[in-house]
Amino acid sequence: MYTLKHGLIREGRKHPEWGKFISPDKELENYSDPNEKLNVYIPSGNKADFTPFLKINPVFDSVVAKILEQRKIMTYEEQCSGKYYFNCFEILQSLRGKINRVAEVGTYLGGASCIFAGCSTHFEFELDLIEAKKEFLLFTYERIRRAFPEATAMIRLFLGDLPTYVKNVVMKETQSNILFHHDAGHNFNQVVNDLASLYFIKDKTHGLIIQDTHLRSAKIQNYIFVDAAVFAVFGFDLAFIEIGAKFANSTEPAYAGKSYFINNQAEGFYIPFEHNTFKYPHHSMTLNEIDTVV
Ligand SMILES: C[S@@+](CC[C@H](N)C(=O)[O-])C[C@H]1O[C@@H](n2cnc3c(N)ncnc32)[C@H](O)[C@@H]1O
């Protein structure tokens, strides 16, 4: 997990390309490791363990094989578990023909993005990557370009946050059947803002996969409560499928964000909208009211 720095969105909105699709950085093609140019801070270098999920599905195996090749060449980290990535793959496979776009919010260095990109040509969907920090978006794209060049024609890079993407992109398109993946800011208010913005495009949205539903921070001022935000928006009768890892015991606080995982709670939730209703926002509210900087 990458804990939201307060002010990330406030700062991000000063960027001239904020709220727009951006172009890849062609220069990164000349570096064996794009991080030599981008110089992105990588807290742990952690990589997902895919081993227990191999030899189950040949498509997953082929996607993972291309990801594993990159580990020797580029410096990055993957912030979800191997089980989480495999469960995302299984959901995408089950939704073949039912969704035509995956919109991923919060790419960091492309852990989940590479799984989605690898699946996109097999399961035939386009991929929008939405991220508040430009260098993460560029790094992610370069990973995808090298591993899954055939997927790049269907990929767009949006510099911004989810309410801005809803307003500037989805509300102006006829696009429907979008699956969102959310692993962006984990602060309660931020997640409420993001999920509430989906209310305005609920008829175009198949559903949502959301990560870090087991995450807390030992620094209370971070207010890391993704699961609570999900229940605040969809209510306690939420119909969802648990995905990813689940720990028998709570972990210890780590890194500057003092983040830890609570016990016996899933790493992520898959929330199909056909089985859920929005308890928030109120129908009298507008997207502009939701789109506040946290
Ligand atoms: C936990 S990381 C994503 C990790 C990634 N899913 C993976 O598989 O490794 C979260 C990312 O969300 C971005 N982010 C944080 N708040 C955001 C927001 N409100 N909107 C868009 N991106 C955000 C951060 O810059 C960071 O790159």
The ligand as a MOL file (V3000), in Angstrom:
LIG
                    3D

  0  0  0     0  0            999 V3000
M  V30 BEGIN CTAB
M  V30 COUNTS 27 29 0 0 0
M  V30 BEGIN ATOM
M  V30 1 C -1.3120 1.5670 -3.1970 0
M  V30 2 S -0.6960 2.3630 -4.6000 0 CHG=1
M  V30 3 C -1.2710 1.3290 -5.9020 0
M  V30 4 C -0.5220 0.0070 -5.9270 0
M  V30 5 C -0.8510 -0.8420 -7.1150 0
M  V30 6 N -2.2680 -1.1690 -7.1560 0
M  V30 7 C -0.0520 -2.1210 -7.1560 0
M  V30 8 O -0.6210 -3.1670 -7.5570 0
M  V30 9 O 1.1470 -2.1110 -6.8030 0 CHG=-1
M  V30 10 C -1.7070 3.8040 -4.6450 0
M  V30 11 C -1.4580 4.7700 -5.7780 0
M  V30 12 O -2.5400 5.6760 -5.7630 0
M  V30 13 C -2.0890 6.9900 -6.0490 0
M  V30 14 N -3.0830 7.8900 -5.4470 0
M  V30 15 C -3.2210 8.2370 -4.1500 0
M  V30 16 N -4.3070 8.9910 -3.9770 0
M  V30 17 C -4.8880 9.1140 -5.1890 0
M  V30 18 C -6.0630 9.7370 -5.6620 0
M  V30 19 N -6.8860 10.3800 -4.8200 0
M  V30 20 N -6.3690 9.6710 -6.9790 0
M  V30 21 C -5.5570 9.0060 -7.8430 0
M  V30 22 N -4.4250 8.3600 -7.4450 0
M  V30 23 C -4.1000 8.4180 -6.1400 0
M  V30 24 C -0.7180 7.0690 -5.4510 0
M  V30 25 O 0.0540 8.0730 -6.0810 0
M  V30 26 C -0.2090 5.6350 -5.7030 0
M  V30 27 O 0.4500 5.5720 -6.9370 0
M  V30 END ATOM
M  V30 BEGIN BOND
M  V30 1 1 1 2
M  V30 2 1 2 3
M  V30 3 1 2 10
M  V30 4 1 3 4
M  V30 5 1 4 5
M  V30 6 1 5 6
M  V30 7 1 5 7
M  V30 8 2 7 8
M  V30 9 1 7 9
M  V30 10 1 10 11
M  V30 11 1 11 12
M  V30 12 1 11 26
M  V30 13 1 12 13
M  V30 14 1 13 14
M  V30 15 1 13 24
M  V30 16 1 14 15
M  V30 17 1 14 23
M  V30 18 2 15 16
M  V30 19 1 16 17
M  V30 20 1 17 18
M  V30 21 2 17 23
M  V30 22 1 18 19
M  V30 23 2 18 20
M  V30 24 1 20 21
M  V30 25 2 21 22
M  V30 26 1 22 23
M  V30 27 1 24 25
M  V30 28 1 24 26
M  V30 29 1 26 27
M  V30 END BOND
M  V30 END CTAB
M  END
